[in-house]
Amino acid sequence: MVVERMKNITVISGGTATNHILDGFDSNKFNINYILPVSDNGGSSSEIIRVFGGCAIGDIRSRLVRLIPDEIEYCNKKHINGIKELLSFRLSEDENIAKNEWCLIVDGSHLIWDKVENRLKVMLLSFLIHVDMEIHKRLKLGFKFQLASIGNLFLTGTRLFFGDLDSGIELISRICRISENINVAGCLNTNFTYHIAAILENGGIIRGQSQISHPVVIDNNSD
């Protein structure tokens, strides 16, 4: 009997660009590789890059969360959705409320933990505590918690602990029961920061994906 080998699909895209069509790629029929950029320096990634360096991880986190299977598919894995909510959670846009939310999360007493199984909570919490310690080591930089993504901070904690972003991606994939036929990776596995740039017709250069997407208009007529 000839066993047909599974075909491979490689999807190169941004973090949200193909999220709405992921269900069209069946991991039971294909080995699927998702290659994501590490240059999106907008949102909460910008603050993580400013304080910790490293590549932008927001797109990778977005794809991982989207790939977490629904609880109904894994009815014996009761807390998958709890982890999904945790990694999707954003702190308040108010500075004081955001700091308080972060303290409750690191303390393990925030309500977001209620849906997470205790043994998994201990594992996930350890990396958030690790990144909190690193934030305290950099107090002079004044980390801004407003709208910070807990998923991004978790991935940052794993990268700082292991010294390798791919290890953090693998950890989330295994904890959340993402199919073994799915591989998620950044286009670069690096602890350094990389930016894209645009060269303008007038010779000017805009550095940074966020700066390219949201350019600052300079009024040459102003004093």
Buried (B, 14 or more C-beta within 10 A) or exposed (E): EEEEEEEEBEBEBBBEBBBEEBEEBEBEEBBBBBBBBBBBBBBBBBBBBBBBEBBBBBBBBBBBBBBBBEBEEBEEBEBBBBBBBBBBBBBBEEEEEBBBBBEBBBEBEBEBBEBBBEEBBEEBBEBBBBBBEBBEEEEEEEBBBBBBBBBBBBBBBBBBBBEBBBEBBBBBBEBBBBBEBBBBBBBEBBEEBBBBEEEEEEEEEBEBBBBBEEEEEEEEEEE
